[in-house]
Amino acid sequence: MGQRIDSQKPMQIVAAGIAHCPEERKIWPHMTVLEHLRLGASRTSDKRSVSAQIEKIQMLFPILRERMIQRVGTMSGGQQQMVAIGRALMSIPKLLLLDEPSLGLAPKVIAEVAEAIREINRSGTAVLIVEQNAFLALGVSHRAYVIENGSIVKAAAAESLRDDPAIRTAYLGL
């Protein structure tokens, strides 16, 4: 939105509408799913708004509905990733930053997370993904950037990059 955020404090960045779901989830294993989600809603004290957002996350990730009081450390990696994404969504961001959302996940769970990312974007939240899984990244993105050694070497519509022979060979193994 044309404003620098590099000198802002984390709460200011969240207040500006940006949420981050970090690589490796960064969960607290002894906290429950519900505690994680409430932590993500720390910007608001409106209980109805928090409840409504929790309901949206449960619709996005139905497995979490039955796990709300479960300690996150006892959950699978895929379920933990769903909690981490849900926690980030609790702030109702305009922009969701996802860092390696498929890291360590089984293919079936990657497909579930990919569908959730598409749904988050369809609902009006912009999503920026940093992802080494090129299939996932190009499958959920509108625009993509290929970075090598810290420099952008290609930028185009995701569909165009999926069809690019050099990209298919180097990153998709096709």
MDAnalysis code that builds the backbone (N, CA, C; Angstrom):
import MDAnalysis as mda
import numpy as np

u = mda.Universe.empty(522, n_residues=174, atom_resindex=np.repeat(np.arange(174), 3), trajectory=True)
u.add_TopologyAttr("name", ["N", "CA", "C"] * 174)
u.add_TopologyAttr("resid", np.arange(1, 175))
u.add_TopologyAttr("resname", ["MET", "GLY", "GLN", "ARG", "ILE", "ASP", "SER", "GLN", "LYS", "PRO", "MET", "GLN", "ILE", "VAL", "ALA", "ALA", "GLY", "ILE", "ALA", "HIS", "CYS", "PRO", "GLU", "GLU", "ARG", "LYS", "ILE", "TRP", "PRO", "HIS", "MET", "THR", "VAL", "LEU", "GLU", "HIS", "LEU", "ARG", "LEU", "GLY", "ALA", "SER", "ARG", "THR", "SER", "ASP", "LYS", "ARG", "SER", "VAL", "SER", "ALA", "GLN", "ILE", "GLU", "LYS", "ILE", "GLN", "MET", "LEU", "PHE", "PRO", "ILE", "LEU", "ARG", "GLU", "ARG", "MET", "ILE", "GLN", "ARG", "VAL", "GLY", "THR", "MET", "SER", "GLY", "GLY", "GLN", "GLN", "GLN", "MET", "VAL", "ALA", "ILE", "GLY", "ARG", "ALA", "LEU", "MET", "SER", "ILE", "PRO", "LYS", "LEU", "LEU", "LEU", "LEU", "ASP", "GLU", "PRO", "SER", "LEU", "GLY", "LEU", "ALA", "PRO", "LYS", "VAL", "ILE", "ALA", "GLU", "VAL", "ALA", "GLU", "ALA", "ILE", "ARG", "GLU", "ILE", "ASN", "ARG", "SER", "GLY", "THR", "ALA", "VAL", "LEU", "ILE", "VAL", "GLU", "GLN", "ASN", "ALA", "PHE", "LEU", "ALA", "LEU", "GLY", "VAL", "SER", "HIS", "ARG", "ALA", "TYR", "VAL", "ILE", "GLU", "ASN", "GLY", "SER", "ILE", "VAL", "LYS", "ALA", "ALA", "ALA", "ALA", "GLU", "SER", "LEU", "ARG", "ASP", "ASP", "PRO", "ALA", "ILE", "ARG", "THR", "ALA", "TYR", "LEU", "GLY", "LEU"])
u.atoms.positions = np.array([
    [0.829, -1.194, 0.000],
    [0.000, 0.000, 0.000],
    [0.870, 1.253, 0.000],
    [2.098, 1.097, -0.489],
    [2.966, 2.246, -0.672],
    [3.672, 2.742, 0.571],
    [3.601, 1.988, 1.657],
    [4.253, 2.436, 2.877],
    [5.312, 1.438, 3.313],
    [6.437, 1.959, 3.783],
    [7.502, 1.097, 4.304],
    [7.086, 0.581, 5.677],
    [7.470, -0.656, 5.950],
    [7.153, -1.242, 7.249],
    [8.403, -1.730, 7.983],
    [9.568, -1.581, 7.365],
    [10.782, -2.154, 7.939],
    [11.193, -1.530, 9.265],
    [10.724, -0.352, 9.590],
    [11.071, 0.259, 10.876],
    [9.917, 0.179, 11.880],
    [8.820, -0.464, 11.476],
    [7.669, -0.560, 12.369],
    [7.785, -1.759, 13.306],
    [7.127, -1.644, 14.440],
    [7.077, -2.734, 15.404],
    [6.073, -3.775, 14.916],
    [6.249, -5.026, 15.347],
    [5.343, -6.088, 14.890],
    [3.855, -5.758, 15.058],
    [3.464, -5.184, 16.187],
    [2.050, -4.864, 16.392],
    [1.558, -3.808, 15.398],
    [2.439, -2.894, 14.992],
    [2.069, -1.895, 13.994],
    [1.870, -2.563, 12.629],
    [2.709, -3.526, 12.341],
    [2.609, -4.243, 11.067],
    [1.309, -5.040, 11.026],
    [0.990, -5.706, 12.110],
    [-0.273, -6.453, 12.184],
    [-1.451, -5.485, 12.075],
    [-1.376, -4.351, 12.762],
    [-2.447, -3.355, 12.696],
    [-2.620, -2.809, 11.279],
    [-1.543, -2.810, 10.499],
    [-1.616, -2.355, 9.106],
    [-2.247, -3.408, 8.200],
    [-2.510, -4.601, 8.749],
    [-3.186, -5.635, 7.964],
    [-2.272, -6.688, 7.389],
    [-1.105, -6.885, 7.978],
    [-0.167, -7.887, 7.479],
    [0.026, -8.954, 8.555],
    [-0.127, -10.216, 8.167],
    [0.095, -11.337, 9.079],
    [1.122, -12.271, 8.465],
    [1.896, -12.919, 9.325],
    [2.973, -13.788, 8.871],
    [2.817, -15.162, 9.481],
    [2.897, -16.173, 8.658],
    [2.919, -17.555, 9.109],
    [4.334, -18.054, 8.829],
    [5.145, -18.194, 9.885],
    [6.571, -18.451, 9.682],
    [6.897, -19.873, 9.246],
    [8.074, -20.013, 8.677],
    [8.611, -21.331, 8.348],
    [8.669, -22.169, 9.625],
    [8.402, -23.435, 9.504],
    [8.411, -24.386, 10.618],
    [7.368, -24.071, 11.676],
    [6.363, -23.294, 11.334],
    [5.144, -23.072, 12.110],
    [5.284, -22.248, 13.380],
    [6.365, -22.434, 14.119],
    [6.596, -21.700, 15.372],
    [5.393, -21.781, 16.313],
    [4.989, -22.984, 16.621],
    [3.880, -23.204, 17.545],
    [4.424, -23.396, 18.960],
    [3.544, -23.264, 19.936],
    [3.869, -23.569, 21.321],
    [3.198, -24.899, 21.622],
    [3.989, -25.960, 21.781],
    [3.433, -27.310, 21.862],
    [2.463, -27.544, 23.021],
    [2.601, -26.817, 24.109],
    [1.739, -27.059, 25.270],
    [0.452, -26.239, 25.226],
    [0.320, -25.359, 24.241],
    [-0.912, -24.587, 24.096],
    [-1.901, -25.348, 23.225],
    [-3.183, -25.108, 23.426],
    [-4.225, -25.755, 22.631],
    [-4.436, -25.004, 21.320],
    [-5.180, -25.629, 20.442],
    [-5.549, -24.982, 19.179],
    [-6.260, -23.669, 19.484],
    [-7.237, -23.715, 20.381],
    [-8.013, -22.515, 20.712],
    [-7.117, -21.416, 21.285],
    [-6.168, -21.776, 22.121],
    [-5.255, -20.772, 22.678],
    [-4.413, -20.134, 21.578],
    [-3.970, -20.929, 20.624],
    [-3.210, -20.374, 19.494],
    [-4.060, -19.398, 18.696],
    [-5.292, -19.783, 18.412],
    [-6.161, -18.913, 17.625],
    [-6.448, -17.613, 18.371],
    [-6.732, -17.720, 19.647],
    [-6.983, -16.503, 20.442],
    [-5.749, -15.611, 20.491],
    [-4.570, -16.214, 20.539],
    [-3.330, -15.442, 20.511],
    [-3.251, -14.620, 19.227],
    [-3.654, -15.231, 18.115],
    [-3.641, -14.521, 16.839],
    [-4.637, -13.384, 16.768],
    [-5.618, -13.393, 17.666],
    [-6.651, -12.351, 17.688],
    [-6.366, -11.298, 18.750],
    [-5.125, -11.175, 19.171],
    [-4.788, -10.283, 20.277],
    [-5.090, -8.810, 20.003],
    [-5.343, -8.448, 18.751],
    [-5.648, -7.054, 18.412],
    [-7.065, -6.655, 18.777],
    [-7.934, -7.616, 19.030],
    [-9.332, -7.278, 19.284],
    [-9.812, -7.869, 20.605],
    [-10.705, -7.157, 21.250],
    [-11.332, -7.675, 22.468],
    [-12.806, -8.004, 22.214],
    [-13.249, -7.848, 20.969],
    [-14.635, -8.134, 20.596],
    [-14.832, -9.647, 20.480],
    [-15.472, -10.238, 21.483],
    [-15.625, -11.694, 21.545],
    [-16.420, -12.243, 20.365],
    [-17.404, -11.491, 19.885],
    [-18.182, -11.974, 18.731],
    [-17.334, -12.026, 17.475],
    [-16.486, -11.024, 17.285],
    [-15.593, -10.998, 16.126],
    [-14.605, -12.156, 16.182],
    [-14.061, -12.414, 17.371],
    [-13.119, -13.520, 17.544],
    [-13.818, -14.845, 17.263],
    [-15.020, -15.013, 17.806],
    [-15.779, -16.256, 17.579],
    [-16.100, -16.448, 16.100],
    [-16.465, -15.365, 15.432],
    [-16.775, -15.456, 14.002],
    [-15.537, -15.847, 13.199],
    [-14.389, -15.303, 13.565],
    [-13.152, -15.634, 12.851],
    [-12.745, -17.075, 13.126],
    [-12.918, -17.550, 14.363],
    [-12.630, -18.951, 14.679],
    [-13.527, -19.857, 13.846],
    [-14.776, -19.490, 13.695],
    [-15.708, -20.281, 12.879],
    [-15.223, -20.342, 11.424],
    [-14.749, -19.234, 10.881],
    [-14.232, -19.218, 9.510],
    [-13.027, -20.151, 9.374],
    [-12.165, -20.142, 10.375],
    [-10.979, -21.000, 10.324],
    [-11.381, -22.468, 10.423],
    [-12.389, -22.760, 11.227],
    [-12.882, -24.133, 11.327],
    [-13.522, -24.582, 10.010],
    [-14.125, -23.669, 9.287],
    [-14.678, -24.018, 7.968],
    [-13.548, -24.249, 6.970],
    [-12.491, -23.466, 7.081],
    [-11.330, -23.604, 6.200],
    [-10.582, -24.905, 6.487],
    [-10.443, -25.233, 7.750],
    [-9.745, -26.445, 8.205],
    [-10.676, -27.234, 9.132],
    [-11.594, -28.004, 8.584],
    [-12.597, -28.700, 9.407],
    [-12.015, -29.576, 10.514],
    [-10.853, -30.142, 10.315],
    [-10.248, -31.008, 11.337],
    [-10.013, -30.247, 12.641],
    [-9.821, -28.934, 12.557],
    [-9.549, -28.152, 13.762],
    [-10.785, -28.019, 14.651],
    [-11.971, -28.123, 14.077],
    [-13.203, -28.004, 14.860],
    [-13.217, -29.030, 15.993],
    [-12.794, -30.251, 15.696],
    [-12.821, -31.307, 16.711],
    [-11.560, -31.342, 17.565],
    [-10.626, -30.446, 17.302],
    [-9.340, -30.461, 18.017],
    [-9.091, -29.188, 18.832],
    [-10.098, -28.390, 19.045],
    [-9.912, -27.071, 19.657],
    [-9.243, -27.115, 21.026],
    [-9.465, -28.161, 21.809],
    [-8.857, -28.218, 23.144],
    [-7.636, -29.140, 23.188],
    [-7.215, -29.600, 22.012],
    [-6.035, -30.469, 21.944],
    [-4.769, -29.628, 21.972],
    [-3.773, -30.113, 22.686],
    [-2.468, -29.437, 22.699],
    [-1.828, -29.613, 21.324],
    [-1.324, -28.525, 20.786],
    [-0.819, -28.515, 19.419],
    [0.400, -29.425, 19.254],
    [1.182, -29.597, 20.309],
    [2.353, -30.458, 20.233],
    [2.020, -31.918, 19.993],
    [0.782, -32.323, 20.221],
    [0.366, -33.711, 20.007],
    [-0.225, -33.934, 18.623],
    [-0.245, -32.904, 17.806],
    [-0.868, -32.975, 16.480],
    [0.170, -33.273, 15.403],
    [-0.316, -33.735, 14.262],
    [0.571, -33.985, 13.124],
    [1.129, -32.665, 12.596],
    [2.193, -32.746, 11.791],
    [2.778, -31.552, 11.193],
    [1.788, -30.791, 10.330],
    [0.960, -31.515, 9.602],
    [-0.036, -30.865, 8.757],
    [-1.075, -30.118, 9.570],
    [-1.521, -30.736, 10.664],
    [-2.492, -30.073, 11.531],
    [-1.865, -28.864, 12.215],
    [-0.599, -28.981, 12.588],
    [0.103, -27.835, 13.173],
    [0.200, -26.694, 12.164],
    [0.423, -27.031, 10.892],
    [0.491, -25.986, 9.863],
    [-0.858, -25.295, 9.726],
    [-1.929, -26.060, 9.813],
    [-3.272, -25.474, 9.753],
    [-3.496, -24.524, 10.928],
    [-3.033, -24.912, 12.105],
    [-3.142, -24.045, 13.284],
    [-2.342, -22.766, 13.055],
    [-1.131, -22.885, 12.541],
    [-0.277, -21.712, 12.316],
    [-0.912, -20.756, 11.304],
    [-1.471, -21.297, 10.231],
    [-2.151, -20.443, 9.247],
    [-3.383, -19.817, 9.884],
    [-4.143, -20.619, 10.616],
    [-5.322, -20.099, 11.302],
    [-4.972, -18.986, 12.275],
    [-3.891, -19.173, 13.028],
    [-3.440, -18.146, 13.981],
    [-3.160, -16.839, 13.249],
    [-2.487, -16.923, 12.106],
    [-2.192, -15.712, 11.321],
    [-3.473, -15.068, 10.797],
    [-4.436, -15.880, 10.419],
    [-5.693, -15.350, 9.873],
    [-6.570, -14.692, 10.933],
    [-6.324, -14.990, 12.190],
    [-7.152, -14.420, 13.258],
    [-7.073, -12.897, 13.313],
    [-6.015, -12.314, 12.789],
    [-5.904, -10.851, 12.782],
    [-6.653, -10.234, 11.593],
    [-7.314, -11.065, 10.812],
    [-8.067, -10.642, 9.623],
    [-7.184, -9.771, 8.719],
    [-6.099, -10.352, 8.224],
    [-5.136, -9.556, 7.447],
    [-5.624, -9.233, 6.040],
    [-5.070, -8.166, 5.509],
    [-5.248, -7.838, 4.097],
    [-4.217, -8.612, 3.277],
    [-3.040, -8.861, 3.900],
    [-1.944, -9.576, 3.269],
    [-1.460, -10.659, 4.218],
    [-1.442, -11.887, 3.731],
    [-0.942, -13.022, 4.500],
    [0.375, -13.470, 3.893],
    [1.431, -13.478, 4.699],
    [2.749, -13.928, 4.270],
    [2.932, -15.371, 4.734],
    [3.173, -16.281, 3.796],
    [3.369, -17.696, 4.116],
    [4.792, -18.089, 3.754],
    [5.543, -18.542, 4.729],
    [6.928, -18.943, 4.518],
    [6.990, -20.471, 4.542],
    [7.227, -21.074, 3.402],
    [7.359, -22.524, 3.243],
    [6.173, -23.291, 3.856],
    [4.950, -23.010, 3.412],
    [3.793, -23.679, 4.021],
    [3.749, -25.187, 3.808],
    [4.497, -25.722, 2.857],
    [4.465, -27.171, 2.610],
    [5.610, -27.917, 3.287],
    [6.482, -27.205, 3.996],
    [7.672, -27.809, 4.586],
    [7.320, -28.990, 5.493],
    [7.827, -30.168, 5.140],
    [7.662, -31.357, 5.955],
    [6.291, -31.999, 5.915],
    [5.450, -31.600, 4.974],
    [4.090, -32.132, 4.925],
    [3.951, -33.253, 3.899],
    [3.044, -34.177, 4.177],
    [2.728, -35.260, 3.251],
    [1.985, -34.692, 2.038],
    [2.103, -35.344, 0.881],
    [1.446, -34.840, -0.327],
    [-0.061, -34.566, -0.163],
    [-0.764, -35.432, 0.552],
    [-2.210, -35.223, 0.745],
    [-2.464, -33.937, 1.528],
    [-1.652, -33.689, 2.533],
    [-1.820, -32.489, 3.351],
    [-1.421, -31.252, 2.551],
    [-0.396, -31.371, 1.721],
    [-0.009, -30.250, 0.856],
    [-1.188, -29.850, -0.022],
    [-1.910, -30.819, -0.558],
    [-3.077, -30.526, -1.388],
    [-4.151, -29.794, -0.576],
    [-4.359, -30.200, 0.678],
    [-5.338, -29.524, 1.541],
    [-4.910, -28.090, 1.829],
    [-3.634, -27.903, 2.128],
    [-3.125, -26.563, 2.406],
    [-3.220, -25.700, 1.144],
    [-2.918, -26.271, -0.008],
    [-3.021, -25.520, -1.272],
    [-4.450, -25.045, -1.503],
    [-5.422, -25.908, -1.260],
    [-6.819, -25.511, -1.437],
    [-7.193, -24.415, -0.443],
    [-6.691, -24.511, 0.771],
    [-6.960, -23.467, 1.767],
    [-6.359, -22.133, 1.325],
    [-5.151, -22.159, 0.774],
    [-4.519, -20.932, 0.287],
    [-5.362, -20.315, -0.823],
    [-5.850, -21.138, -1.731],
    [-6.719, -20.626, -2.803],
    [-7.977, -19.985, -2.215],
    [-8.575, -20.628, -1.228],
    [-9.798, -20.111, -0.607],
    [-9.526, -18.805, 0.129],
    [-8.405, -18.722, 0.829],
    [-8.038, -17.483, 1.525],
    [-7.942, -16.346, 0.521],
    [-7.298, -16.604, -0.609],
    [-7.154, -15.591, -1.648],
    [-8.505, -15.248, -2.278],
    [-9.322, -16.259, -2.555],
    [-10.661, -16.009, -3.129],
    [-11.508, -15.142, -2.208],
    [-11.279, -15.264, -0.905],
    [-12.078, -14.486, 0.047],
    [-11.615, -13.034, 0.159],
    [-10.568, -12.671, -0.569],
    [-10.148, -11.276, -0.618],
    [-8.834, -10.949, 0.059],
    [-8.166, -11.929, 0.638],
    [-6.872, -11.694, 1.283],
    [-5.763, -11.951, 0.268],
    [-4.885, -10.970, 0.109],
    [-3.718, -11.175, -0.745],
    [-2.772, -12.126, -0.022],
    [-2.134, -13.016, -0.777],
    [-1.238, -14.011, -0.188],
    [0.101, -13.941, -0.907],
    [1.166, -13.828, -0.130],
    [2.532, -13.871, -0.657],
    [3.175, -15.129, -0.097],
    [3.628, -16.011, -0.990],
    [4.188, -17.290, -0.570],
    [5.660, -17.357, -0.961],
    [6.486, -17.761, -0.023],
    [7.868, -18.141, -0.310],
    [7.873, -19.654, -0.186],
    [8.190, -20.335, -1.273],
    [8.002, -21.794, -1.302],
    [8.988, -22.440, -2.261],
    [9.660, -23.508, -1.792],
    [10.559, -24.256, -2.662],
    [9.818, -25.288, -3.498],
    [8.634, -25.694, -3.070],
    [7.827, -26.645, -3.820],
    [7.202, -25.895, -4.999],
    [7.855, -25.976, -6.154],
    [7.412, -25.208, -7.324],
    [6.019, -25.627, -7.780],
    [5.679, -26.900, -7.649],
    [4.332, -27.345, -8.024],
    [3.279, -26.611, -7.205],
    [3.493, -26.549, -5.900],
    [2.549, -25.847, -5.027],
    [2.513, -24.366, -5.365],
    [3.689, -23.744, -5.398],
    [3.752, -22.298, -5.614],
    [3.081, -21.884, -6.920],
    [3.387, -22.582, -7.994],
    [2.805, -22.216, -9.290],
    [1.346, -22.643, -9.394],
    [0.938, -23.590, -8.570],
    [-0.448, -24.056, -8.600],
    [-1.423, -23.153, -7.866],
    [-0.936, -22.346, -6.933],
    [-1.838, -21.484, -6.160],
    [-1.639, -20.003, -6.457],
    [-0.640, -19.676, -7.262],
    [-0.283, -18.271, -7.480],
    [-0.850, -17.713, -8.775],
    [-1.032, -16.397, -8.754],
    [-1.386, -15.671, -9.973],
    [-0.109, -15.185, -10.658],
    [0.860, -14.783, -9.844],
    [2.130, -14.264, -10.349],
    [3.243, -14.947, -9.579],
    [4.361, -15.188, -10.236],
    [5.463, -15.889, -9.580],
    [6.800, -15.255, -9.951],
    [7.729, -15.443, -9.029],
    [9.094, -14.947, -9.209],
    [10.036, -16.101, -8.928],
    [11.025, -16.271, -9.779],
    [12.054, -17.282, -9.567],
    [13.279, -16.540, -9.059],
    [13.761, -16.974, -7.893],
    [14.914, -16.329, -7.274],
    [16.066, -17.322, -7.240],
    [17.199, -16.898, -7.743],
    [18.420, -17.700, -7.703],
    [19.514, -16.855, -7.093],
    [20.179, -17.402, -6.089],
    [21.285, -16.703, -5.426],
    [20.893, -15.287, -4.999],
    [19.660, -15.125, -4.522],
    [19.207, -13.844, -4.005],
    [18.733, -12.851, -5.036],
    [18.708, -13.222, -6.305],
    [18.268, -12.298, -7.356],
    [17.090, -12.871, -8.114],
    [16.160, -12.009, -8.477],
    [15.024, -12.429, -9.292],
    [15.521, -12.651, -10.714],
    [15.357, -13.882, -11.215],
    [15.816, -14.197, -12.566],
    [14.657, -14.340, -13.547],
    [13.454, -14.533, -13.038],
    [12.259, -14.595, -13.889],
    [11.083, -14.094, -13.082],
    [10.192, -13.377, -13.754],
    [8.952, -12.909, -13.152],
    [7.887, -12.917, -14.223],
    [6.772, -13.559, -13.923],
    [5.693, -13.648, -14.912],
    [4.444, -14.201, -14.243],
    [3.373, -14.268, -15.003],
    [2.175, -14.943, -14.523],
    [2.556, -16.388, -14.210],
    [1.994, -16.924, -13.139],
    [2.342, -18.290, -12.718],
    [2.097, -19.286, -13.841],
    [1.016, -19.134, -14.554],
    [0.701, -20.047, -15.660],
    [1.786, -20.010, -16.732],
    [2.288, -18.816, -17.008],
    [3.352, -18.667, -18.002],
    [4.624, -19.383, -17.549],
    [4.953, -19.255, -16.269],
    [6.147, -19.930, -15.761],
    [5.957, -21.446, -15.742],
    [4.746, -21.911, -15.450],
    [4.476, -23.359, -15.483],
    [4.715, -23.933, -16.872],
    [4.462, -23.112, -17.899],
    [4.603, -23.567, -19.283],
    [5.985, -23.295, -19.867],
    [6.831, -22.572, -19.156],
    [8.157, -22.216, -19.648],
    [9.051, -23.463, -19.625],
    [9.602, -23.883, -20.776],
    [10.421, -25.102, -20.822],
    [11.621, -25.077, -19.869],
    [12.267, -23.947, -19.723],
    [13.428, -23.863, -18.830],
    [13.002, -24.046, -17.376],
    [11.891, -23.462, -17.006],
    [11.371, -23.599, -15.633],
    [10.922, -25.034, -15.392],
    [10.249, -25.605, -16.371],
    [9.770, -26.991, -16.236],
    [10.940, -27.948, -16.013],
    [12.028, -27.728, -16.706],
    [13.196, -28.595, -16.572],
    [13.929, -28.357, -15.258],
    [14.177, -27.090, -14.943],
    [14.995, -26.768, -13.774],
    [14.265, -26.935, -12.443],
    [12.967, -26.620, -12.406],
    [12.279, -26.578, -11.121],
    [11.145, -27.593, -10.958],
    [10.635, -28.079, -12.066],
    [9.533, -29.017, -11.991],
    [9.944, -30.442, -12.348],
    [11.182, -30.607, -12.821],
    [11.680, -31.929, -13.158],
    [10.946, -32.583, -14.308],
    [10.435, -31.774, -15.215],
    [9.677, -32.294, -16.360],
    [10.451, -32.161, -17.656],
])
